[in-house]
Amino acid sequence: MSPILRRIQGMFTEGPPNFSMLTENVAGSGLPSTRRHIKFLRRQGITAIISLTEQPLPPQLLENENIKYFHYPLADHQAADPAKVLEIVKHLQELVSSGEKVLVHCLAGLGRTGMVLTAYTMLEKNLDWRTALETVRRIRPGSVEKNQENCLREFERLAKPGS
């Protein structure tokens, strides 16, 4: 979907595109682009956002919303550096451990979001990358592009030595 169509669609939906809860405290979605999306996230109990888009969310979007915001830009449609993914996942784990309810998002909520959520699932449930990806795809169909699977294989070697 083109950025223009995505923005138009966003104007008419209550929540961000492709929103779903992966666990009780971790959600994934596409770009939250309107105040209505942010209000929806607050109603879902979201207290922190990890953004994976190249550009950060406009600060005024989160103004007065009491949502913590963290920006980790990852290039779209590309495999990320597994060390960077590990850094993001460790931060996600810290946020959840401290009681936050966290949204991870990219533009469409599929590739980059799915990659980070799969890496998180690998560590949280001690799963290999394929099983973790199947787990995420059951909840979030379409997650992770083919070239991002390479990152997950490398992530497994980095984060779970001996696997």
N, C-alpha and C positions, 0 to 999 in steps of 0.2 A: 504494500500500500504506500502511496506517495506521502511525503510529509504534509502536503496540503490536505489530502483526504483524511489523514490521521488527525489533523488539527480540527477539521470540520466534524469528524465523528466524535472527537473529544468534547466538543461543545454541546453534544446532545446526550452524552452518557453520564450517569451519576458518578461512577467510579472510573479509575483509569483503565485503559484497555487491558484485557487479558489478566485481570486481577484474580488471584486465588491464594488461599492459605495453604502453604506447604506443611506447616506444623502449627501448633497452637500459637507459637510466637514468631513465626517467620512466614512472610508472604512474598509473592512475586507479582510483577505487573509490567505493563508498558509505561510510557511516559505519563506521569500525572501532570497535566498541562493547564488545568483550570482550578480556580478556588473551589469549585464544586467537587473536583476530584480530591482535593486536600481535606475538605469537610467530610467526605465519604471515608477517607482513610482514618480520620480522627474518630469517626463513629465505629470503625472496626477496631479501635484501640491502638492504632499504630502510633508509636512514640519516637521512632527513629527511621530515617530513610538512608539507604546506601544507593547512591546513583552511579550507574556505570556508563552513562552517555558521555560523549566527548565534551559537550558543553554542560556546565552546571545548571541546575534549575534557577530561574530568576529569584533573587532573594525576596522580592515582594510577594511571591507566591506562598511562602512559608511565614510571612510576617504575622506575628501575634498568634501563631498556631501551637507554640510550645512543642515543636517536633525537632529533634536533633537531626542534623543533616551532615552527611559525609559524602564527598565526591571522589570517586576512583575512576577516572576516565579510561575506558578500554575502547580500542578501535572496533567499529562495527564490522561484522562478517569476517572476522579474523580470529585465529587462535591467539589467545593471550599468553603472556609469559606466565608459566606455572608458579613461579615465585611470587608474582604479583597477585595471582589468584589465592595463593596461600595466605598472603598478607590480608587480603579482603576477608577471607573465611575466618581467620583468627579474630579479626575485629568483629565480625558478625557473631562469633561464639561469645566474645567478651560482652557484647551488648546484650545478648540473650541471657547470659549468666547473671548480668546485673539487673535483670527484670524488664528489659526493654522488649517491646513488640516491634519487629523490624520489617520494613518493606525493602526489598531489593528490586531495582527496576533498571531497564535500559529503554530503548526507543519502542520496540514492539513487545518486549517482555518475553522473548523466546531465546535468542542465541546467547547473549552475554548473561542475561538473568538466569537462564537455564543452566549455563556452565557453572556459575557461582553456586547456585542452589544444589547442583549435582555434587560439586566438590564439598559443600557443606554436609550433604547427606552421607557422602563417603566417610567423612571423619566422625560425624555424630553417630552413625549406625555401624561403623567399621565394615563397610561394604567395598567391594571392588568397583571400579568405575562403571562397568557395564550394568551391574545390578543396581547401583545408585541411579544411573541414568534411566533405567526401566521404571524405578520407583518414582522419579520425578515426572517422567512422561505419562505415567498413569494419572497423575494429578494435573499436570500441565502439558497436554499434548503439543507436539511441535517443538518442544524445548531442545536446544542445542543443535547447531548446524554441523555438518559432516567434518569440516576442518577444525571445529572446536573440540571434537572428540579426541583429536591428537593432543590437545592441551590437557584433557582429562587423563589420558594415558600417562603423560609426563608428570602431571600433578600426583598421580598415584605413586609413581616412583619416588618423587620428592617428599611427599607428606607421609607415605606409608612404606618406608624402606623394608625390603624383604618380601613385599607383596608380589 
